[in-house]
Amino acid sequence: MNQRSLHPFAWWAWGLGIAVTASQTPGTLALILLCIGAAMVVYSKKSDQPWAKAFAIGIRLGLITFVIRMIFGVSLSVPIPGNTLFTLPTIPLPDWMAGIRIGGPVTSERLAITATEGLTFFTLILAISAASALANPKQGLRALPGVMHQAGVALIISTTLIPHFVTSIQRVKQARRLRGDQQRIAFRKIAVPIFEDSLQRAINLGAAMESRGYGFNDSSTGRRFGSQILLSSVVVITIGVSLFLAAIEGAGIAFGIGMILLVAGLLVANKSTKRTRYRPQVWKGAEWVVVATSITLINLVLFQNESIFTTLAIFILAISPLFVAPKERKVISEVSL
């Protein structure tokens, strides 16, 4: 009997908790510890499925983002006074771009602020890629409400595209090495097999979805009414967020009404959608612990206290899944949807 894995929604709650914490910039040390904690959890709990490679891709993307932010922060930014480290050639700009400078003196304060911002971006990307690597997209699709099933199918296909693409590239390169082909740059020899593999995978996926009844058009009155309520909730929530960002009163009321409409729309539309579930994903104590630690992590960073005790608490909360989450084992035969 296979050991169950943590609910994918719990993994996403953990990843979003780290992302929200990083967005508040709790300090350079806390950001570094968040990255280390995310890496510890991923490499301890990840499976050998294709989506588990999303974390390695996220690290590379995060490093590229960090380097780009550093380049822009040094060469193009607002002048910041301080201890000058070196000076770059200055390019004159028109008067309507006053306050922005290309080149000029680079101060240590400027480098520190730019590095912190780049590290924040890196942590955000790492948190989302960690959740993508740990959350089983197949189980997540089964756990979605019936009204969101079709959107979930499109989301799962899109999120698993890059890991499958990377797997295809590695398989083609390994086949070339086994044949004794040592040519480094061979676009045609790599691209053609990858495109053929992608086309064959798309055909197999389409046949599998058609055999399972995907594309069935449910035009019931309850589903249409539920979709209208959901659309209204999105509009109201958007208005609430806009009022919050503009610091205008009434944002909380609008957001609350939007959430009520969202729940009502899900209930109405889900009631009119008929679905059967095979091996439903359970939600037990481990999931509640992970969600609770994620909420605690967000509340802790809102105090904006950069003491060593707060930083240590952030790290402990970030690695909490190490103690409660079971590791997903490889399943030889699994019903995908």
C-alpha positions as CSV (number, residue, x, y, z in Angstrom):
1,M,0.0,0.0,0.0
2,N,1.4,3.4,-1.0
3,Q,1.9,6.1,1.5
4,R,-0.3,9.0,0.9
5,S,1.1,12.3,-0.1
6,L,0.3,15.7,1.4
7,H,-2.7,17.4,-0.2
8,P,-1.6,19.7,-3.1
9,F,-3.6,22.6,-1.7
10,A,-1.7,22.4,1.5
11,W,1.6,22.6,-0.5
12,W,0.3,25.6,-2.3
13,A,-0.7,27.2,1.0
14,W,2.9,26.6,2.2
15,G,4.4,28.1,-1.0
16,L,2.1,31.1,-1.0
17,G,2.9,31.7,2.7
18,I,6.7,31.8,1.9
19,A,6.0,34.1,-1.1
20,V,3.8,36.5,1.0
21,T,6.5,36.6,3.7
22,A,9.2,37.3,1.2
23,S,7.1,40.1,-0.4
24,Q,7.2,41.9,3.0
25,T,11.0,41.9,2.8
26,P,11.6,40.7,6.4
27,G,15.4,41.2,6.1
28,T,18.3,39.8,4.0
29,L,19.0,37.0,6.5
30,A,15.3,36.0,6.6
31,L,15.2,35.9,2.8
32,I,18.2,33.6,2.7
33,L,16.8,31.3,5.4
34,L,13.5,31.2,3.5
35,C,15.4,30.0,0.4
36,I,17.3,27.4,2.4
37,G,14.2,26.2,4.1
38,A,12.3,25.8,0.8
39,A,15.2,23.9,-0.7
40,M,15.4,21.6,2.3
41,V,11.7,20.8,2.1
42,V,11.7,20.2,-1.6
43,Y,14.7,17.9,-1.7
44,S,13.4,16.0,1.3
45,K,9.8,15.6,0.2
46,K,9.8,15.7,-3.6
47,S,9.0,12.7,-5.7
48,D,10.6,11.5,-9.0
49,Q,7.7,12.7,-11.1
50,P,8.3,15.2,-14.0
51,W,6.8,18.1,-12.1
52,A,9.4,17.7,-9.4
53,K,11.9,19.3,-11.8
54,A,10.1,22.6,-11.5
55,F,12.3,23.6,-8.5
56,A,15.5,23.3,-10.4
57,I,14.0,25.3,-13.2
58,G,12.8,27.9,-10.7
59,I,16.4,28.2,-9.3
60,R,17.8,29.0,-12.7
61,L,15.0,31.5,-13.5
62,G,15.4,33.1,-10.1
63,L,19.2,33.5,-10.7
64,I,18.6,35.1,-14.1
65,T,16.1,37.5,-12.5
66,F,18.5,38.4,-9.7
67,V,21.3,39.1,-12.2
68,I,19.0,41.2,-14.4
69,R,17.8,43.2,-11.3
70,M,21.4,43.8,-10.3
71,I,22.4,45.0,-13.8
72,F,19.4,47.4,-14.0
73,G,20.0,48.5,-10.4
74,V,23.6,49.4,-11.1
75,S,23.3,50.9,-14.5
76,L,19.8,52.5,-14.5
77,S,18.3,53.7,-11.2
78,V,17.5,56.7,-9.0
79,P,20.7,58.2,-7.5
80,I,21.2,57.2,-3.9
81,P,23.8,59.1,-1.8
82,G,26.3,57.1,0.3
83,N,29.8,55.6,0.1
84,T,30.8,55.6,-3.5
85,L,32.4,52.3,-4.6
86,F,33.0,53.0,-8.3
87,T,31.7,55.3,-11.0
88,L,30.2,54.3,-14.4
89,P,30.1,56.5,-17.5
90,T,27.0,58.7,-17.4
91,I,24.7,58.9,-20.4
92,P,22.6,62.2,-20.6
93,L,18.8,61.8,-20.6
94,P,16.1,64.2,-21.7
95,D,14.6,66.7,-19.2
96,W,11.3,64.8,-18.9
97,M,13.2,61.9,-17.4
98,A,14.6,64.0,-14.5
99,G,15.5,61.9,-11.5
100,I,16.6,58.8,-13.4
101,R,20.2,58.3,-14.3
102,I,22.1,55.9,-16.5
103,G,25.6,55.2,-15.1
104,G,27.2,57.6,-12.6
105,P,28.5,56.8,-9.1
106,V,27.5,53.5,-7.6
107,T,27.3,53.5,-3.8
108,S,27.3,50.7,-1.3
109,E,23.8,51.7,-0.2
110,R,22.6,51.4,-3.8
111,L,24.1,47.9,-4.2
112,A,22.6,46.8,-0.9
113,I,19.1,47.9,-1.8
114,T,19.3,46.4,-5.3
115,A,20.6,43.1,-3.9
116,T,17.8,42.9,-1.3
117,E,15.2,43.6,-4.1
118,G,16.8,41.0,-6.3
119,L,16.9,38.4,-3.5
120,T,13.2,39.1,-2.8
121,F,12.4,38.4,-6.5
122,F,14.5,35.2,-6.3
123,T,12.7,34.0,-3.1
124,L,9.3,34.7,-4.7
125,I,10.2,32.6,-7.7
126,L,11.7,29.9,-5.5
127,A,8.5,29.7,-3.4
128,I,6.2,29.2,-6.3
129,S,8.5,26.7,-8.0
130,A,8.8,24.8,-4.7
131,A,5.0,24.5,-4.4
132,S,4.9,23.4,-8.1
133,A,7.5,20.7,-7.5
134,L,5.8,19.3,-4.4
135,A,2.1,19.6,-5.3
136,N,0.8,16.7,-7.3
137,P,-1.1,18.3,-10.2
138,K,-3.1,15.2,-10.9
139,Q,-4.4,15.1,-7.3
140,G,-4.9,18.8,-7.4
141,L,-7.1,18.4,-10.4
142,R,-9.2,15.8,-8.7
143,A,-9.6,18.0,-5.6
144,L,-10.9,21.0,-7.6
145,P,-14.7,21.8,-7.4
146,G,-16.6,20.5,-10.4
147,V,-17.3,24.0,-11.7
148,M,-13.5,24.6,-11.9
149,H,-12.7,21.3,-13.5
150,Q,-12.2,22.5,-17.1
151,A,-10.1,25.5,-16.0
152,G,-8.1,23.1,-13.9
153,V,-7.4,20.8,-16.9
154,A,-6.0,23.7,-18.8
155,L,-3.9,24.8,-15.8
156,I,-2.4,21.4,-15.2
157,I,-1.5,21.0,-18.9
158,S,0.2,24.3,-19.0
159,T,2.1,23.8,-15.7
160,T,3.4,20.4,-16.7
161,L,4.5,21.6,-20.2
162,I,8.0,22.8,-19.2
163,P,9.0,19.8,-17.1
164,H,8.0,17.5,-19.9
165,F,9.9,19.6,-22.4
166,V,13.0,19.5,-20.2
167,T,12.6,15.7,-19.9
168,S,12.4,15.4,-23.7
169,I,15.6,17.4,-24.2
170,Q,17.5,15.3,-21.7
171,R,16.3,12.1,-23.3
172,V,17.3,13.2,-26.8
173,K,20.8,14.3,-25.5
174,Q,21.3,11.0,-23.8
175,A,20.3,9.1,-26.9
176,R,22.8,11.1,-29.0
177,R,25.6,10.3,-26.5
178,L,24.8,6.6,-26.6
179,R,25.1,6.7,-30.4
180,G,28.5,8.4,-30.1
181,D,27.4,11.8,-31.4
182,Q,29.7,14.3,-29.6
183,Q,28.6,17.3,-31.6
184,R,27.8,20.2,-29.2
185,I,25.7,22.4,-31.4
186,A,23.1,20.4,-33.3
187,F,19.8,22.2,-33.4
188,R,18.2,20.0,-36.1
189,K,19.2,16.8,-34.4
190,I,17.7,17.9,-31.1
191,A,14.7,20.0,-32.2
192,V,13.2,17.5,-34.6
193,P,13.0,14.6,-32.1
194,I,11.6,17.0,-29.5
195,F,8.9,18.3,-31.8
196,E,8.0,14.8,-32.8
197,D,7.8,13.7,-29.1
198,S,5.7,16.8,-28.3
199,L,3.3,16.1,-31.1
200,Q,2.9,12.4,-30.1
201,R,2.3,13.4,-26.5
202,A,-0.3,15.9,-27.6
203,I,-2.1,13.2,-29.7
204,N,-2.0,10.8,-26.8
205,L,-3.3,13.4,-24.4
206,G,-6.2,14.3,-26.8
207,A,-7.1,10.7,-27.2
208,A,-7.0,10.1,-23.4
209,M,-9.2,13.2,-22.8
210,E,-11.7,12.2,-25.4
211,S,-12.0,8.7,-24.0
212,R,-12.8,10.2,-20.6
213,G,-15.5,12.5,-21.9
214,Y,-13.6,15.8,-21.8
215,G,-15.2,18.6,-23.8
216,F,-18.8,17.7,-22.7
217,N,-20.8,20.9,-22.8
218,D,-22.9,21.3,-19.7
219,S,-25.4,24.1,-20.5
220,S,-27.7,23.6,-17.5
221,T,-29.4,26.7,-16.0
222,G,-27.8,26.2,-12.6
223,R,-24.3,26.1,-14.1
224,R,-24.9,29.3,-16.1
225,F,-26.3,31.1,-13.0
226,G,-23.4,29.9,-10.9
227,S,-21.0,31.2,-13.6
228,Q,-22.7,34.6,-13.5
229,I,-22.3,34.8,-9.8
230,L,-18.6,33.8,-10.0
231,L,-18.0,36.5,-12.7
232,S,-19.7,39.1,-10.4
233,S,-17.5,38.0,-7.5
234,V,-14.4,38.5,-9.5
235,V,-15.5,42.0,-10.5
236,V,-16.3,42.9,-6.8
237,I,-13.1,41.5,-5.5
238,T,-11.1,43.4,-8.1
239,I,-12.9,46.6,-7.0
240,G,-12.0,45.8,-3.4
241,V,-8.3,45.2,-4.2
242,S,-8.2,48.5,-6.2
243,L,-9.8,50.4,-3.3
244,F,-7.2,48.9,-1.0
245,L,-4.3,49.8,-3.2
246,A,-5.6,53.3,-3.6
247,A,-6.1,53.6,0.2
248,I,-9.9,54.4,-0.2
249,E,-12.5,53.5,2.4
250,G,-14.8,50.6,1.6
251,A,-12.2,48.1,0.4
252,G,-12.9,45.7,3.2
253,I,-16.7,45.8,2.5
254,A,-16.2,45.2,-1.2
255,F,-13.7,42.4,-0.6
256,G,-16.1,40.7,1.9
257,I,-19.0,40.9,-0.5
258,G,-16.8,39.5,-3.3
259,M,-15.8,36.6,-1.2
260,I,-19.4,35.8,-0.2
261,L,-20.4,35.9,-3.9
262,L,-17.4,33.7,-4.7
263,V,-18.5,31.0,-2.2
264,A,-22.1,31.2,-3.3
265,G,-21.2,30.9,-6.9
266,L,-19.0,27.9,-6.3
267,L,-21.8,26.2,-4.3
268,V,-24.5,26.9,-6.9
269,A,-22.4,25.9,-9.9
270,N,-20.8,22.9,-8.2
271,K,-24.3,21.6,-7.2
272,S,-25.4,21.6,-10.8
273,T,-22.2,19.7,-12.0
274,K,-22.2,16.0,-11.7
275,R,-18.8,14.3,-11.1
276,T,-17.6,11.0,-9.9
277,R,-14.5,10.8,-7.7
278,Y,-12.0,8.0,-7.7
279,R,-9.8,7.8,-4.7
280,P,-10.7,11.3,-3.3
281,Q,-7.8,13.2,-1.7
282,V,-8.2,13.3,2.0
283,W,-7.4,16.3,4.3
284,K,-6.0,15.3,7.6
285,G,-4.0,16.7,10.5
286,A,-0.8,17.2,8.6
287,E,-2.6,19.5,6.1
288,W,-4.0,21.6,8.9
289,V,-0.6,21.9,10.5
290,V,1.0,23.1,7.3
291,V,-1.8,25.6,6.6
292,A,-1.6,26.8,10.2
293,T,2.2,27.3,10.1
294,S,1.8,29.2,6.8
295,I,-0.8,31.6,8.3
296,T,1.4,32.0,11.4
297,L,4.4,32.8,9.1
298,I,2.4,35.6,7.4
299,N,1.2,37.1,10.6
300,L,4.7,36.9,12.1
301,V,6.3,39.0,9.3
302,L,3.5,41.6,9.4
303,F,5.0,42.8,12.7
304,Q,8.0,44.0,10.8
305,N,10.4,42.9,13.6
306,E,13.8,42.0,12.2
307,S,15.2,40.6,15.4
308,I,17.2,37.4,15.4
309,F,14.3,35.6,17.3
310,T,11.8,36.6,14.6
311,T,14.2,35.5,11.8
312,L,14.7,32.1,13.6
313,A,11.0,31.7,14.0
314,I,10.5,32.4,10.3
315,F,13.0,29.7,9.3
316,I,11.4,27.1,11.7
317,L,7.9,27.8,10.3
318,A,9.2,27.6,6.8
319,I,10.7,24.1,7.3
320,S,7.7,22.8,9.3
321,P,6.6,20.4,6.5
322,L,9.7,18.4,7.1
323,F,8.2,17.1,10.3
324,V,4.6,16.5,9.3
325,A,4.4,15.9,5.6
326,P,4.8,12.4,4.2
327,K,7.1,11.9,1.2
328,E,5.3,10.9,-2.0
329,R,6.4,7.6,-3.3
330,K,6.5,6.7,-7.0
331,V,3.3,5.0,-8.2
332,I,3.8,2.6,-11.0
333,S,0.2,2.7,-12.2
334,E,-1.9,5.7,-11.4
335,V,-5.2,7.0,-12.9
336,S,-4.1,10.4,-14.0
337,L,-7.4,12.2,-14.0
